[in-house]
């Protein structure tokens, strides 16, 4: 029997897949997502007495709280000059890096990378690792989120992506798409496949390792797996692509110096490229909470409700016992013996220990996870100041500082990848904008943006450092900031205009309405000033006319102040020329 043909890339993929299976990565990931969604009884023996086991999901609120703490940090990717020889060169580099900052943030927003970053943080909290992939297409840099099940590292013990010997990325596409890709790259001279070899690309069932595989058991179109290989060759990135049976395109070396992947690890583990998740530590307690709640529910069903006991030999219509207001027929009626014919069993008393255990598990697990009531904001802000609440929350959030630091490093890696792609693929250079101050016709200073172009050669030689500015933006952070501004306003340290300008755009205070009021005030003052200037000009003209007629301007002022008529002699008032 002829051995099935497999490409070299496919064989590397199978090595990585087998390693991950030994690490139980695929089963663990599926289980973690189930626990987050609330499907927490899969694989467990369900109590026979309970058709619907109880789920008290503490995993989801803990994950939501912790990921919100990380994601609430507002951030900016900021480039700064690294080396310069003269002050003039420094000023030039500052203008360039400012333009680069604007360019990167525009590309970031256009690709909706902020939304993807937030989802990556949640993915890492649930399943240990979130990955962002950047690539250049149609004169744009695009970001894409990759599931950890679809990426395979050449060294699964190395968390630093830049030190990986190679990286594989799997993707399921239609068979027709894969064949069309093979034909396209053959026309480009990047493979030498025959039509018969291209026809060996057929549908497969290699979806067992994909996240959400249960949804892939029935695929609308015939699908197959293709694999991209990324490898460093002499410091430059080389990329190739393969199906199971043939190379779709051969290795192509680029000028990129970095792998186009940035990954966010929730919690580091020595010797692991992927770390561990928050859910892994919560699962044992979550299972016991559900089991205890289910046992309590079963106990209530069995013994907490009164049960009727009757002598069926002495009751003619026992079905009436369950009907409200119905008559009960006895075959032998004796007044002192009715309670012996029909009676109720008293409900059993349940020990409070089960309830206390359940509540202790919930409270203790949340507190140990750093997600108790105080830190999650479950307090009355009217009973405590914003600073007091913030101080308690910030102290309790110290255990999450590792995740915040990892978040910062992740964003720095994203910025470095973006800069690397910009240097390589923008062959015609990049148009940037710098702020210039100009003076309008009325003598007012106005800031306008002037375009300038930096060539690819200049961009490739540009030596910049990268810094990520991260600012906390929780509701209580905003409350503290507004309280500080209000104190400065009350103490006369800032004006109302400065106060309104410093208010955050998403402040609870009506910033836009206040700006409208201030603008109307400025317009009113401007109108009054113009009227005053016109009045002054009018008075000056009158005084000048009086002098020309030999009169006394002082007398004119006195008469105006006393409300009397013009001091000009009768008959001369009409001679005044304005």
BANU-155822 format. One line per field, with one value per residue (C-alpha): residue in one letter; residue number from 1; x, y, z. Coordinates in steps of 0.2 Angstrom, whole numbers. Layout:
N
resn <- A|...
resi <- NUM|...
X <- X|...
Y <- Y|...
Z <- Z|...
***
This chain:
578
resn <- X|X|X|X|X|X|X|X|X|X|X|X|X|X|X|X|X|X|X|X|X|X|X|X|X|X|X|X|X|X|X|X|X|X|X|X|X|X|X|X|X|X|X|X|X|X|X|X|X|X|X|X|X|X|X|X|X|X|X|X|X|X|X|X|X|X|X|X|X|X|X|X|X|X|X|X|X|X|X|X|X|X|X|X|X|X|X|X|X|X|X|X|X|X|X|X|X|X|X|X|X|X|X|X|X|X|X|X|X|X|X|X|X|X|X|X|X|X|X|X|X|X|X|X|X|X|X|X|X|X|X|X|X|X|X|X|X|X|X|X|X|X|X|X|X|X|X|X|X|X|X|X|X|X|X|X|X|X|X|X|X|X|X|X|X|X|X|X|X|X|X|X|X|X|X|X|X|X|X|X|X|X|X|X|X|X|X|X|X|X|X|X|X|X|X|X|X|X|X|X|X|X|X|X|X|X|X|X|X|X|X|X|X|X|X|X|X|X|X|X|X|X|X|X|X|X|X|X|X|X|X|X|X|X|X|X|X|X|X|X|X|X|X|X|X|X|X|X|X|X|X|X|X|X|X|X|X|X|X|X|X|X|X|X|X|X|X|X|X|X|X|X|X|X|X|X|X|X|X|X|X|X|X|X|X|X|X|X|X|X|X|X|X|X|X|X|X|X|X|X|X|X|X|X|X|X|X|X|X|X|X|X|X|X|X|X|X|X|X|X|X|X|X|X|X|X|X|X|X|X|X|X|X|X|X|X|X|X|X|X|X|X|X|X|X|X|X|X|X|X|X|X|X|X|X|X|X|X|X|X|X|X|X|X|X|X|X|X|X|X|X|X|X|X|X|X|X|X|X|X|X|X|X|X|X|X|X|X|X|X|X|X|X|X|X|X|X|X|X|X|X|X|X|X|X|X|X|X|X|X|X|X|X|X|X|X|X|X|X|X|X|X|X|X|X|X|X|X|X|X|X|X|X|X|X|X|X|X|X|X|X|X|X|X|X|X|X|X|X|X|X|X|X|X|X|X|X|X|X|X|X|X|X|X|X|X|X|X|X|X|X|X|X|X|X|X|X|X|X|X|X|X|X|X|X|X|X|X|X|X|X|X|X|X|X|X|X|X|X|X|X|X|X|X|X|X|X|X|X|X|X|X|X|X|X|X|X|X|X|X|X|X|X|X|X|X|X|X|X|X|X|X|X|X|X|X|X|X|X|X|X|X|X|X|X|X|X|X|X|X|X|X|X|X|X|X|X|X|X|X|X|X|X|X|X|X|X|X|X|X|X|X|X|X|X|X|X|X
resi <- 1|2|3|4|5|6|7|8|9|10|11|12|13|14|15|16|17|18|19|20|21|22|23|24|25|26|27|28|29|30|31|32|33|34|35|36|37|38|39|40|41|42|43|44|45|46|47|48|49|50|51|52|53|54|55|56|57|58|59|60|61|62|63|64|65|66|67|68|69|70|71|72|73|74|75|76|77|78|79|80|81|82|83|84|85|86|87|88|89|90|91|92|93|94|95|96|97|98|99|100|101|102|103|104|105|106|107|108|109|110|111|112|113|114|115|116|117|118|119|120|121|122|123|124|125|126|127|128|129|130|131|132|133|134|135|136|137|138|139|140|141|142|143|144|145|146|147|148|149|150|151|152|153|154|155|156|157|158|159|160|161|162|163|164|165|166|167|168|169|170|171|172|173|174|175|176|177|178|179|180|181|182|183|184|185|186|187|188|189|190|191|192|193|194|195|196|197|198|199|200|201|202|203|204|205|206|207|208|209|210|211|212|213|214|215|216|217|218|219|220|221|222|223|224|225|226|227|228|229|230|231|232|233|234|235|236|237|238|239|240|241|242|243|244|245|246|247|248|249|250|251|252|253|254|255|256|257|258|259|260|261|262|263|264|265|266|267|268|269|270|271|272|273|274|275|276|277|278|279|280|281|282|283|284|285|286|287|288|289|290|291|292|293|294|295|296|297|298|299|300|301|302|303|304|305|306|307|308|309|310|311|312|313|314|315|316|317|318|319|320|321|322|323|324|325|326|327|328|329|330|331|332|333|334|335|336|337|338|339|340|341|342|343|344|345|346|347|348|349|350|351|352|353|354|355|356|357|358|359|360|361|362|363|364|365|366|367|368|369|370|371|372|373|374|375|376|377|378|379|380|381|382|383|384|385|386|387|388|389|390|391|392|393|394|395|396|397|398|399|400|401|402|403|404|405|406|407|408|409|410|411|412|413|414|415|416|417|418|419|420|421|422|423|424|425|426|427|428|429|430|431|432|433|434|435|436|437|438|439|440|441|442|443|444|445|446|447|448|449|450|451|452|453|454|455|456|457|458|459|460|461|462|463|464|465|466|467|468|469|470|471|472|473|474|475|476|477|478|479|480|481|482|483|484|485|486|487|488|489|490|491|492|493|494|495|496|497|498|499|500|501|502|503|504|505|506|507|508|509|510|511|512|513|514|515|516|517|518|519|520|521|522|523|524|525|526|527|528|529|530|531|532|533|534|535|536|537|538|539|540|541|542|543|544|545|546|547|548|549|550|551|552|553|554|555|556|557|558|559|560|561|562|563|564|565|566|567|568|569|570|571|572|573|574|575|576|577|578
X <- 0|7|11|1|11|14|23|37|27|12|24|30|11|8|23|16|-2|4|14|-1|-12|0|-1|-20|-21|-37|-47|-43|-47|-64|-67|-62|-74|-88|-85|-85|-102|-110|-110|-101|-108|-101|-91|-97|-109|-126|-137|-151|-163|-160|-164|-158|-141|-139|-125|-120|-107|-94|-81|-89|-91|-73|-66|-77|-71|-52|-52|-61|-48|-35|-45|-50|-32|-33|-17|-7|7|20|36|50|67|81|97|101|117|111|96|90|90|80|67|65|64|51|40|43|38|23|17|21|10|-4|-2|-1|-16|-26|-21|-25|-43|-46|-42|-53|-38|-44|-59|-48|-36|-50|-56|-38|-37|-53|-47|-31|-40|-51|-38|-21|-16|-22|-13|-13|-7|-2|0|0|-13|-20|-9|-15|-9|-22|-24|-32|-35|-29|-35|-21|-26|-22|-4|11|28|44|49|34|45|50|37|47|40|56|66|55|64|48|29|15|-2|-17|-32|-48|-53|-63|-55|-59|-50|-34|-34|-36|-21|-10|-14|-11|6|11|7|18|32|31|28|30|14|6|-13|-13|-4|-16|-31|-24|-30|-46|-58|-53|-58|-43|-54|-52|-40|-49|-58|-77|-74|-92|-99|-87|-94|-105|-97|-107|-93|-79|-65|-47|-33|-19|-3|8|26|35|54|69|83|98|88|74|57|53|36|29|12|7|-8|-7|-1|8|17|5|19|38|48|49|61|55|64|54|65|51|38|21|13|11|4|-4|-1|-13|-1|17|23|41|45|29|26|7|6|-10|-27|-38|-51|-40|-38|-57|-64|-62|-71|-84|-88|-90|-101|-113|-113|-117|-131|-138|-138|-147|-160|-163|-164|-177|-187|-187|-190|-194|-213|-227|-233|-250|-253|-270|-279|-284|-296|-307|-307|-319|-312|-293|-291|-301|-287|-277|-292|-295|-312|-317|-327|-318|-329|-325|-332|-331|-333|-328|-324|-310|-302|-301|-283|-278|-286|-278|-262|-246|-228|-219|-205|-188|-176|-161|-144|-138|-121|-124|-129|-115|-103|-110|-109|-91|-85|-93|-86|-69|-66|-71|-60|-45|-47|-46|-64|-74|-88|-77|-65|-79|-88|-102|-102|-113|-103|-114|-107|-89|-79|-72|-54|-58|-66|-52|-39|-47|-49|-31|-25|-35|-30|-12|-13|-18|-3|6|-8|-7|12|9|-4|9|22|9|5|23|26|11|19|36|27|18|34|43|29|29|47|46|30|27|39|33|35|22|14|14|7|15|7|12|6|0|-7|-24|-30|-36|-19|-25|-14|-20|-13|-14|-7|6|9|27|33|46|54|55|74|73|60|71|85|74|80|66|61|44|34|16|7|-6|-19|-32|-50|-61|-77|-69|-53|-64|-73|-56|-50|-66|-65|-48|-53|-68|-57|-45|-59|-66|-49|-47|-32|-40|-54|-71|-64|-49|-60|-72|-57|-49|-65|-64|-75|-85|-87|-104|-103|-112|-95|-103|-117|-104|-93|-109|-112|-94|-94|-110|-102|-87|-98|-108|-92|-85|-101|-100|-82|-86|-101|-89|-76|-89|-95|-77|-75|-91|-86|-68|-76|-88|-73|-63|-77|-79|-61|-62|-77|-67|-77|-73|-72|-72|-89|-96|-91|-99|-115|-116|-112|-127|-138|-139|-139|-124|-113|-112|-120|-137|-135|-118|-123|-127|-110|-102|-94|-92
Y <- 0|17|28|44|59|73|89|94|108|95|84|98|102|84|85|100|93|77|87|98|83|76|93|91|108|105|96|109|124|116|114|131|139|128|134|152|150|140|122|115|97|90|74|74|61|69|65|53|63|79|80|98|100|117|129|144|152|161|159|172|187|184|184|199|209|205|207|224|229|226|233|249|256|268|267|275|268|282|283|294|299|287|294|311|322|340|349|352|333|331|343|334|317|323|329|313|302|313|309|291|291|298|286|270|275|278|261|254|261|257|238|239|233|240|228|213|218|218|201|194|199|189|174|174|174|160|150|156|164|177|181|195|193|208|208|220|219|232|246|243|235|223|215|198|188|170|156|147|130|137|142|130|135|127|127|126|130|147|161|174|173|181|167|153|143|143|146|137|144|133|139|130|136|128|116|128|142|131|125|143|149|135|140|158|156|144|158|169|156|152|133|121|111|101|100|83|88|103|90|81|95|88|89|82|80|89|100|90|102|118|128|125|109|103|116|110|92|97|110|119|118|105|111|108|113|124|129|144|142|158|156|167|165|176|188|190|183|169|163|147|139|121|109|91|85|99|116|130|142|140|149|167|179|196|211|210|207|202|188|196|189|196|185|190|177|178|171|164|147|143|132|135|146|148|150|146|154|161|147|133|138|141|124|113|125|129|110|108|124|116|99|107|117|102|91|105|106|87|87|101|91|75|82|100|99|90|74|67|49|41|24|19|6|19|33|30|45|47|57|71|73|84|95|111|112|94|82|67|51|39|21|21|38|40|58|53|42|55|60|42|40|56|65|74|70|85|92|87|100|103|107|124|117|114|132|139|128|134|152|150|142|156|170|162|159|176|184|173|177|196|198|201|214|229|228|224|240|232|247|262|277|289|281|283|295|291|292|280|267|270|267|250|245|249|239|224|225|222|204|208|219|205|204|223|222|208|219|233|222|214|231|236|220|226|243|235|224|238|249|234|231|250|250|235|237|256|257|274|281|288|304|311|328|340|354|372|388|402|419|424|441|446|442|426|411|395|378|369|352|352|336|330|313|302|290|271|273|286|275|260|270|279|274|276|270|264|268|263|276|267|277|269|274|266|276|280|286|298|303|307|317|328|331|337|349|355|359|369|378|382|388|399|390|388|397|390|389|379|368|364|361|349|338|321|319|305|314|314|333|341|346|350|361|370|373|380|392|398|401|411|421|425|430|441|449|451|460|472|476|480|491|499|502|510|521|527|531|541|551|554|560|572|579|581|591|602|606|610|622|630|622|614|595|595|604|591|577|586|588|570|565|576|571|588|592|594|609|615|632|631|631|623|606|601|606|592|579|561
Z <- 0|-5|9|10|4|17|15|27|35|38|47|58|61|67|79|87|87|96|109|113|115|128|137|136|128|117|131|144|132|128|147|151|139|145|163|157|148|162|154|170|172|156|160|178|185|187|203|198|209|199|181|180|190|197|191|202|190|199|185|173|185|191|173|168|183|180|161|164|176|162|148|157|155|141|131|117|106|107|97|104|96|102|95|88|86|86|93|75|72|88|83|66|74|86|71|62|78|81|63|66|81|72|57|69|79|63|56|73|73|55|58|74|84|100|100|96|110|123|116|117|135|139|129|139|155|150|140|145|129|116|100|88|70|59|40|25|12|-1|6|24|39|45|62|65|81|81|93|102|95|78|81|84|91|86|105|116|131|125|129|119|102|94|100|91|78|68|70|61|59|53|44|37|20|6|-6|-20|-12|-8|-26|-33|-21|-28|-46|-43|-35|-49|-61|-50|-51|-32|-35|-49|-46|-59|-61|-55|-39|-36|-38|-23|-12|-6|9|26|44|52|63|79|86|81|94|93|83|88|76|62|61|47|35|21|8|7|18|21|32|25|36|35|41|48|50|53|40|43|54|40|40|28|24|16|14|12|12|17|0|-8|-6|-10|-11|-8|5|2|12|17|24|40|56|68|68|65|81|98|111|128|142|157|169|166|170|169|154|145|130|134|153|162|164|178|175|178|197|199|192|207|218|205|204|223|223|210|218|235|228|219|235|244|231|231|250|249|236|246|264|265|260|270|263|265|273|272|275|257|264|273|260|245|234|238|222|231|243|230|225|234|244|239|250|257|259|273|274|293|301|319|325|337|323|308|311|310|293|286|292|286|289|296|284|289|296|285|293|289|287|268|265|275|265|249|254|261|245|234|246|249|231|225|239|235|217|221|215|231|233|238|223|211|215|225|237|240|233|243|259|255|245|228|235|249|237|224|238|243|225|220|235|231|213|217|213|195|192|183|171|168|165|153|144|142|135|123|117|115|104|93|91|86|73|66|64|56|43|39|36|24|14|12|-3|-8|9|21|22|39|47|58|68|63|71|59|62|54|48|65|73|81|82|73|73|56|50|36|27|23|16|24|11|14|15|29|38|37|45|58|75|87|104|108|124|129|139|150|160|172|167|180|186|203|194|184|201|209|194|194|213|211|197|207|222|211|204|221|227|213|206|189|179|174|156|161|172|157|146|158|160|152|136|144|161|170|170|155|146|129|137|148|132|124|138|138|120|121|135|124|109|121|128|110|105|120|117|99|105|117|104|93|107|110|92|92|107|100|84|94|104|88|80|96|96|77|81|95|109|126|125|144|145|133|144|159|150|144|162|169|154|147|128|117|122|104|101|92|74|74|79|61|56|65|52|58
***
